């Protein structure tokens, strides 16, 4: 566990919550925590690293993990207030899977009224798979990876590979998480500053397109681009979010040696030690990994059953209001058809998770206030589909077809080809860009092959030193 940071609870004014990633624990975020604590000392920050979802507990799914951590955060807020703190602000940062758990948690905090007393300030993710980790490529290797990955990481794997059916809505959890009418997007939009840091290359866990919420990947061929780092960095790592790369008009002529030209190119030679280790370890590691995956899936299922039964915490704050609202909406719609009422109580459903909105509410250009209100009302009425899987799936299919038609009419302009993403992933991009508006910082780490760990300096290795530029930039722009 991370060394405890000595903090005065009575002086806390701004709660900062840091979420670790898959298989992770608070130790992995020690560098981020200590950098913020050191450089913003005296600003009333109280840094909190939840422990309720550590290690193998991250197998249990985004929803379950978020409920655990929300409960832990709410208890911490009460503890700080009992100690005499004048807590007035909250910020959230998530690493890898922790960024998705953080987005779900933000929705629950918003629904529970936490943002009524605490002003949301900064929301940041580092190497987070906002679009999932499904490989956007064709071929048997990509299909094999997508198949195995979704079945070896229990519920979390299903959700990250977009093969889950969240609460029988006919949509994966990540698609609902990006729905503009959901509590998740509504809560996230409250934050004053929203940013993501995405590795440009060598992140084998979370590729660039998903952590940057992008339909393209300009970093596939580094010889074909010029990168544009932000100025005034000790190391040119964080790129300009407005103009991170441009196509290189004239490729540099390189004098290749005989070995480079006919035997092995430089990048292949650089990767040889990694592939040699992989070939040595793989025959033993794969069976052990599969055995452990089976065991962890079994243990995870036991924990989830206990959680769902209310054996860990009282789920009424996170589950029963949602189900009650779904039933209430169904009753109101039936009453409308029976009495031909034209006015429903639109405000009652705003705090709860809806099902997919009608297509025109998602894809229309910025609408007038009246059309926005109408779309929310129509979405609330469609909540009745929660109770019936078949109509929901039909609605989802219609929605996807309309999204595809919309993209064909208005294809995005980019010098790089569009990736082979799913309809759900394209919709996530559109919704997050339009309704959240992340500032997207590509992170160009070149000196290490394991950039997923280096982006937050997950361990105190000097080879991860370029990660200091990322944490330094994050702290510099952190709004107190």
Phi, psi and omega per residue, in radians:
X1 nan 2.568 -3.111
X2 -1.063 2.505 3.076
X3 -0.992 2.305 -3.104
X4 -1.156 2.353 3.108
X5 -1.560 2.237 3.135
X6 -1.302 2.023 -3.105
X7 -2.360 2.537 3.126
X8 -1.631 1.867 -3.085
X9 -1.082 -0.572 -3.095
X10 -1.166 -0.403 -3.111
X11 -1.701 0.060 -3.098
X12 -1.200 2.225 3.077
X13 -2.117 -0.442 -3.015
X14 -2.373 1.896 -3.134
X15 -1.464 2.225 3.106
X16 -2.053 2.078 -3.082
X17 -1.895 2.225 -3.128
X18 -1.984 2.227 -3.091
X19 -1.880 2.189 3.095
X20 -1.433 3.098 -3.042
X21 -1.800 -2.885 -3.119
X22 -1.058 2.374 -3.082
X23 1.070 0.207 -2.990
X24 -1.679 3.135 3.074
X25 -2.709 2.985 -3.063
X26 -0.979 -0.408 3.134
X27 -0.990 -0.617 -3.069
X28 -1.129 -0.339 -3.097
X29 -1.885 0.273 -3.118
X30 -1.055 -0.726 -3.130
X31 -1.114 -0.804 3.119
X32 -1.054 -0.799 -3.123
X33 -1.061 -0.855 -3.065
X34 -1.192 -0.615 3.114
X35 -1.113 -0.790 3.127
X36 -1.158 -0.742 -3.115
X37 -1.113 -0.677 -3.090
X38 -1.282 -0.817 -3.038
X39 -1.409 -0.304 3.107
X40 -2.078 0.563 3.119
X41 -1.103 2.388 3.136
X42 1.547 0.023 -3.120
X43 -1.666 0.168 3.084
X44 1.364 0.320 3.140
X45 -1.382 2.512 2.999
X46 -2.208 1.975 -3.048
X47 -1.630 2.218 -3.040
X48 -2.221 2.180 3.114
X49 -1.994 1.714 -3.108
X50 -1.023 2.579 -3.103
X51 -1.987 -0.119 -2.963
X52 -1.202 -0.246 -3.074
X53 -2.128 0.602 -3.036
X54 -1.404 2.683 2.977
X55 0.968 -2.192 -3.042
X56 -1.205 -0.229 3.104
X57 -1.141 -0.315 3.114
X58 -1.244 -0.165 3.056
X59 -1.232 -0.337 -2.863
X60 -1.376 -0.022 3.095
X61 1.869 2.676 -3.105
X62 -1.111 -0.762 -3.084
X63 -1.101 -0.876 -3.120
X64 -1.115 -0.773 3.121
X65 -1.061 -0.711 -3.135
X66 -1.155 -0.662 3.126
X67 -1.144 -0.717 3.082
X68 -1.030 -0.845 -3.032
X69 -1.263 -0.625 3.075
X70 -1.026 -0.768 3.105
X71 -1.062 -0.712 3.140
X72 -1.162 -0.697 3.124
X73 -1.152 -0.791 -3.128
X74 -1.088 -0.636 3.079
X75 -1.201 -0.635 3.105
X76 -1.157 -0.685 3.108
X77 -1.066 -0.771 3.114
X78 -1.123 -0.666 3.118
X79 -1.098 -0.771 -3.136
X80 -1.139 -0.718 3.138
X81 -1.181 -0.613 3.095
X82 -1.156 -0.468 3.127
X83 -1.440 -0.012 3.088
X84 1.700 0.189 -3.121
X85 -1.269 2.666 3.049
X86 -1.815 1.028 -3.063
X87 -1.138 2.242 -3.095
X88 -2.400 -0.164 -3.070
X89 -2.411 2.762 3.103
X90 -2.511 2.462 3.037
X91 -2.305 2.709 -3.072
X92 -2.388 2.396 3.039
X93 -2.409 2.385 -3.119
X94 -2.270 2.478 3.124
X95 -1.956 2.255 3.089
X96 0.991 -2.251 3.105
X97 -0.973 -0.522 3.140
X98 -1.024 -0.484 3.090
X99 -1.161 -0.613 3.100
X100 -1.272 -0.732 3.078
X101 -1.070 -0.664 3.122
X102 -1.114 -0.712 3.133
X103 -1.123 -0.685 3.090
X104 -1.168 -0.748 3.139
X105 -1.058 -0.716 3.112
X106 -1.010 -0.706 3.098
X107 -1.091 -0.723 3.140
X108 -1.199 -0.706 3.099
X109 -1.100 -0.711 3.102
X110 -1.097 -0.803 -3.127
X111 -1.114 -0.634 -3.089
X112 -1.439 0.047 3.055
X113 1.461 0.213 -3.128
X114 -1.110 -0.613 -3.108
X115 -1.316 -0.089 3.045
X116 -1.264 -0.483 -3.123
X117 -1.974 -0.325 3.111
X118 -2.071 2.165 -3.137
X119 -1.341 2.135 3.095
X120 -1.242 2.190 -3.048
X121 -1.903 -1.204 -3.050
X122 -2.086 2.310 2.970
X123 -2.196 2.145 -3.053
X124 -2.404 2.477 2.995
X125 -2.206 2.599 3.104
X126 -2.135 2.062 3.098
X127 0.877 0.869 -3.127
X128 -1.757 2.328 -3.125
X129 -1.426 1.295 -3.087
X130 -1.074 -0.492 3.132
X131 -1.810 0.237 -3.060
X132 1.507 -3.104 -3.105
X133 -2.066 0.273 3.065
X134 -1.067 2.314 -3.136
X135 -1.249 2.097 -3.095
X136 -1.470 0.850 3.136
X137 -2.290 2.866 3.131
X138 -1.829 2.855 3.124
X139 1.975 2.883 -3.031
X140 -1.189 -0.571 -3.124
X141 -1.164 -0.751 3.114
X142 -1.141 -0.731 3.137
X143 -1.129 -0.664 3.105
X144 -1.126 -0.769 3.125
X145 -1.076 -0.816 -3.125
X146 -1.102 -0.642 -3.136
X147 -1.199 -0.881 -3.079
X148 -1.198 -0.736 -3.097
X149 -1.054 -0.680 -3.106
X150 -1.290 -0.178 -3.075
X151 -2.051 0.063 -3.117
X152 -2.065 0.022 -3.133
X153 -2.139 0.465 3.078
X154 0.964 -2.525 -3.066
X155 -1.108 -0.681 3.133
X156 -1.073 -0.677 3.104
X157 -1.113 -0.782 3.110
X158 -1.033 -0.732 -3.113
X159 -1.220 -0.695 -3.127
X160 -1.287 -0.452 3.090
X161 -1.652 0.122 2.995
X162 1.092 0.629 3.117
X163 -1.961 0.111 3.140
X164 -1.536 2.830 3.053
X165 -2.084 1.694 -2.989
X166 -1.268 2.025 3.105
X167 0.850 0.650 3.064
X168 1.045 0.569 3.085
X169 -1.544 -0.153 -3.058
X170 1.386 0.191 -3.135
X171 -2.312 2.607 3.054
X172 -1.209 2.730 -3.125
X173 -0.974 -0.723 -3.085
X174 -1.124 -0.538 3.079
X175 -1.189 -0.731 3.102
X176 -1.174 -0.630 -3.141
X177 -1.069 -0.454 -3.141
X178 -1.783 0.115 3.140
X179 -1.191 2.194 -3.053
X180 -1.137 -0.313 3.117
X181 -1.694 0.053 -3.093
X182 -1.446 2.842 3.065
X183 -1.120 -0.415 -3.072
X184 -1.250 -0.840 3.120
X185 -1.250 -0.670 3.111
X186 -1.075 -0.730 3.109
X187 -1.194 -0.749 -3.112
X188 -1.118 -0.637 -3.109
X189 -1.170 -0.271 3.141
X190 -1.276 -0.377 -3.071
X191 -1.219 2.467 -3.092
X192 -1.207 -0.695 -3.137
X193 -2.279 2.258 -3.108
X194 -2.260 2.142 -3.053
X195 -2.515 2.703 3.044
X196 -2.275 2.542 3.035
X197 -2.037 2.160 -3.005
X198 -2.226 2.198 3.089
X199 -1.130 2.350 -3.128
X200 -1.396 -0.478 -3.115
X201 -2.780 2.877 3.078
X202 1.084 0.400 2.992
X203 -1.816 1.687 -3.065
X204 -1.383 -0.217 3.126
X205 -1.580 -0.783 -3.078
X206 -2.339 1.660 -3.110
X207 -1.100 2.904 -3.056
X208 -0.991 -0.822 -2.981
X209 -1.001 -0.655 -3.057
X210 -1.449 -0.626 3.118
X211 -1.346 -0.411 3.110
X212 -1.688 -0.008 -3.109
X213 0.915 1.080 -3.014
X214 -2.292 2.524 3.093
X215 -1.568 -0.007 3.105
X216 -2.329 2.869 3.045
X217 -2.333 1.691 -3.094
X218 -1.331 -0.063 -3.031
X219 -1.722 0.254 -3.133
X220 -1.139 -0.710 -3.134
X221 -2.160 1.758 -3.100
X222 -1.178 -0.429 3.122
X223 -1.255 -0.214 -3.081
X224 -1.775 0.064 -3.075
X225 -2.351 2.780 2.932
X226 -1.995 2.238 -3.134
X227 -1.652 2.665 -3.060
X228 -2.236 1.582 3.129
X229 -1.203 2.710 3.000
X230 -1.164 2.589 -3.135
X231 -1.253 2.939 3.009
X232 1.060 0.733 3.018
X233 -1.965 2.478 3.056
X234 -1.117 -0.604 3.057
X235 -2.255 2.328 -3.062
X236 -1.329 1.263 -2.997
X237 -1.823 -0.860 -3.088
X238 -1.488 2.140 -3.079
X239 -1.554 2.798 3.131
X240 -1.153 2.066 -3.098
X241 -1.141 -0.453 3.137
X242 -1.386 -0.506 -3.110
X243 -2.625 1.212 -3.037
X244 -1.218 -0.663 -3.109
X245 -2.536 2.720 2.982
X246 -2.363 2.612 3.098
X247 -1.096 2.433 3.106
X248 -1.430 2.095 -3.075
X249 -1.299 -0.616 -3.139
X250 -2.238 1.997 3.098
X251 -1.241 2.444 3.139
X252 -1.227 2.375 3.079
X253 -1.406 2.066 -3.125
X254 -1.906 2.358 3.072
X255 -1.450 1.845 -3.109
X256 -1.571 2.437 3.056
X257 -1.293 2.958 3.115
X258 -1.033 -0.698 -3.134
X259 -1.145 -0.746 3.138
X260 -1.147 -0.663 -3.031
X261 -1.369 -0.697 -2.973
X262 -1.991 -0.192 -3.099
X263 -1.990 -1.330 -3.113
X264 -2.415 2.256 3.043
X265 -1.202 2.806 -3.067
X266 -1.001 -0.731 -3.090
X267 -1.164 -0.606 3.111
X268 -1.171 -0.722 3.112
X269 -1.105 -0.651 3.132
X270 -1.111 -0.553 -3.095
X271 -1.560 -0.123 -3.074
X272 -0.989 -0.784 3.132
X273 -1.025 -0.688 3.134
X274 -1.116 -0.808 -3.099
X275 -1.220 -0.567 3.077
X276 -1.126 -0.764 3.090
X277 -1.115 -0.699 -3.128
X278 -1.075 -0.790 -3.137
X279 -1.152 -0.535 -3.137
X280 -1.312 -0.732 -3.035
X281 -1.504 -0.511 -2.990
X282 -0.954 -0.822 -3.104
X283 -1.013 -0.548 3.108
X284 -1.559 -0.637 -3.023
X285 -1.239 -0.672 -3.060
X286 -1.087 -0.878 3.106
X287 -1.065 -0.691 3.125
X288 -1.141 -0.695 3.127
X289 -1.102 -0.756 -3.123
X290 -1.163 -0.691 3.082
X291 -1.102 -0.783 3.126
X292 -1.140 -0.664 3.133
X293 -1.078 -0.734 3.106
X294 -1.113 -0.751 3.130
X295 -1.131 -0.792 -3.123
X296 -1.164 -0.595 3.082
X297 -1.124 -0.716 3.103
X298 -1.108 -0.835 -3.139
X299 -1.126 -0.661 3.128
X300 -1.097 -0.758 3.131
X301 -1.044 -0.672 3.099
X302 -1.122 -0.782 -3.135
X303 -1.113 -0.732 -3.120
X304 -1.128 -0.705 3.102
X305 -1.071 -0.731 3.105
X306 -1.128 -0.704 3.131
X307 -1.114 -0.820 -3.114
X308 -1.125 -0.511 3.139
X309 -1.405 -0.029 -3.135
X310 1.402 0.327 -3.111
X311 -1.389 -0.193 -3.114
X312 -1.862 -0.753 -3.128
X313 -2.661 2.934 3.086
X314 -1.401 1.963 -3.066
X315 -1.474 0.021 -3.075
X316 -1.035 -0.582 -3.127
X317 -1.237 -0.308 -3.037
X318 -2.070 -0.356 -3.035
X319 -2.076 -0.969 -2.987
X320 -1.039 -0.738 3.090
X321 -1.004 -0.657 3.125
X322 -1.122 -0.837 -3.127
X323 -1.184 -0.659 3.102
X324 -1.126 -0.668 3.132
X325 -1.181 -0.686 3.103
X326 -1.036 -0.763 3.130
X327 -1.183 -0.706 3.140
X328 -1.097 -0.694 3.113
X329 -1.135 -0.687 3.116
X330 -1.080 -0.752 3.121
X331 -1.110 -0.702 -3.108
X332 -1.191 -0.674 3.122
X333 -1.151 -0.722 3.099
X334 -1.093 -0.666 3.114
X335 -1.153 -0.636 3.132
X336 -1.121 -0.793 3.121
X337 -1.107 -0.568 -3.090
X338 -1.335 -0.625 -3.016
X339 -1.965 -0.042 -3.124
X340 1.003 0.690 3.043
X341 -1.244 2.587 -3.131
X342 -1.954 -0.150 -3.109
X343 -2.193 2.118 3.074
X344 -1.909 2.845 3.086
X345 -1.365 1.583 -3.053
X346 -1.215 -0.491 -3.043
X347 -1.245 -0.425 -3.016
X348 -1.195 -0.374 -3.056
X349 -1.768 0.061 -3.001
X350 -1.203 -0.454 -3.037
X351 -1.563 0.063 -3.016
X352 -2.141 2.776 -3.060
X353 -1.240 2.060 3.115
X354 -1.606 3.025 3.005
X355 -1.544 -3.140 -3.051
X356 -0.941 2.402 3.121
X357 -1.311 2.827 3.017
X358 -1.031 2.656 -3.020
X359 -1.003 -0.750 -3.065
X360 -1.184 -0.370 3.092
X361 -1.291 -0.481 -3.092
X362 -1.544 -0.677 -2.940
X363 -1.826 -0.117 -3.108
X364 -1.208 2.767 3.046
X365 -1.214 2.923 -3.111
X366 -0.850 2.098 -2.966
X367 -1.662 2.926 3.065
X368 -1.265 2.830 3.131
X369 -0.951 -0.669 -3.113
X370 -1.165 -0.724 3.137
X371 -1.209 -0.598 3.088
X372 -1.096 -0.790 3.129
X373 -1.094 -0.673 3.141
X374 -1.129 -0.720 -3.109
X375 -1.146 -0.644 3.117
X376 -1.155 -0.701 3.127
X377 -1.093 -0.760 3.139
X378 -1.126 -0.633 3.122
X379 -1.166 -0.734 3.118
X380 -1.040 -0.704 3.131
X381 -1.138 -0.589 -3.134
X382 -1.263 -0.101 3.104
X383 -1.075 -0.335 3.114
X384 -1.072 -0.347 -3.118
X385 -1.223 -0.249 3.093
X386 -0.997 -0.619 -3.049
X387 -1.382 -0.130 -3.078
X388 -2.417 2.029 -3.055
X389 -1.219 -0.737 -3.042
X390 -1.076 -0.917 3.104
X391 -1.032 -0.633 3.132
X392 -1.107 -0.783 -3.137
X393 -1.130 -0.635 3.083
X394 -1.129 -0.758 3.113
X395 -1.080 -0.739 3.135
X396 -1.089 -0.727 3.135
X397 -1.111 -0.743 3.096
X398 -1.081 -0.726 3.137
X399 -1.065 -0.777 -3.126
X400 -1.127 -0.698 3.111
X401 -1.111 -0.725 3.121
X402 -1.161 -0.653 3.093
X403 -1.105 -0.725 3.125
X404 -1.097 -0.752 3.112
X405 -1.093 -0.683 3.125
X406 -1.116 -0.737 3.140
X407 -1.169 -0.621 3.124
X408 -1.170 -0.588 3.124
X409 -1.304 -0.637 -3.084
X410 -2.219 1.235 -3.118
X411 -1.163 2.451 3.125
X412 -1.167 2.539 3.126
X413 -1.663 2.221 3.137
X414 -2.831 2.504 3.065
X415 -1.254 -0.132 -3.131
X416 -1.985 2.576 -3.078
X417 -1.178 2.612 3.091
X418 -1.285 2.372 -3.134
X419 -1.267 2.808 -3.121
X420 -1.470 1.178 -3.138
X421 -1.519 2.935 3.103
X422 -1.491 2.908 3.083
X423 -1.045 -0.689 3.106
X424 -1.069 -0.720 -3.125
X425 -1.173 -0.720 3.079
X426 -1.073 -0.701 3.124
X427 -1.141 -0.676 3.094
X428 -1.038 -0.784 -3.140
X429 -1.049 -0.873 -3.124
X430 -1.028 -0.792 -3.076
X431 -1.201 -0.765 -3.126
X432 -1.191 -0.661 3.105
X433 -1.144 -0.731 -3.043
X434 -1.386 -0.704 -2.962
X435 -1.853 -0.224 3.103
X436 -2.006 -0.913 3.081
X437 1.287 0.988 3.068
X438 -1.089 2.477 2.844
X439 -1.434 2.151 -2.994
X440 -1.880 1.976 -3.122
X441 -1.839 1.856 2.976
X442 -1.176 2.441 -3.129
X443 -1.987 2.026 -3.000
X444 -1.839 1.364 3.114
X445 -1.566 2.207 -3.015
X446 -2.057 -0.307 -2.949
X447 -1.599 0.032 -3.121
X448 -2.545 2.587 -3.116
X449 -1.466 -0.316 -3.075
X450 -1.847 1.232 -3.048
X451 -1.259 -0.355 -3.135
X452 -1.087 -0.630 3.092
X453 -1.460 -0.573 -3.052
X454 -1.219 -0.500 -3.030
X455 -1.079 -0.479 3.084
X456 -2.055 0.178 -3.042
X457 0.842 1.058 -3.036
X458 -1.027 -0.537 3.000
X459 -2.279 2.762 -3.049
X460 -1.426 1.106 3.093
X461 -1.803 2.365 -3.116
X462 -1.108 -0.501 3.115
X463 -1.148 -0.319 3.096
X464 -1.578 0.211 -2.994
X465 -1.015 -0.464 3.134
X466 -1.126 -0.350 3.095
X467 -1.114 -0.372 3.105
X468 -1.099 -0.535 3.108
X469 -1.156 -0.601 -3.139
X470 -1.229 -0.884 -3.138
X471 -1.119 -0.632 3.113
X472 -1.119 -0.731 3.123
X473 -1.159 -0.742 3.119
X474 -1.033 -0.800 -3.114
X475 -1.182 -0.667 -3.132
X476 -1.042 -0.676 -3.086
X477 -1.715 0.109 3.121
X478 -1.212 2.145 -3.087
X479 -1.588 2.088 -3.119
X480 -1.512 nan nan
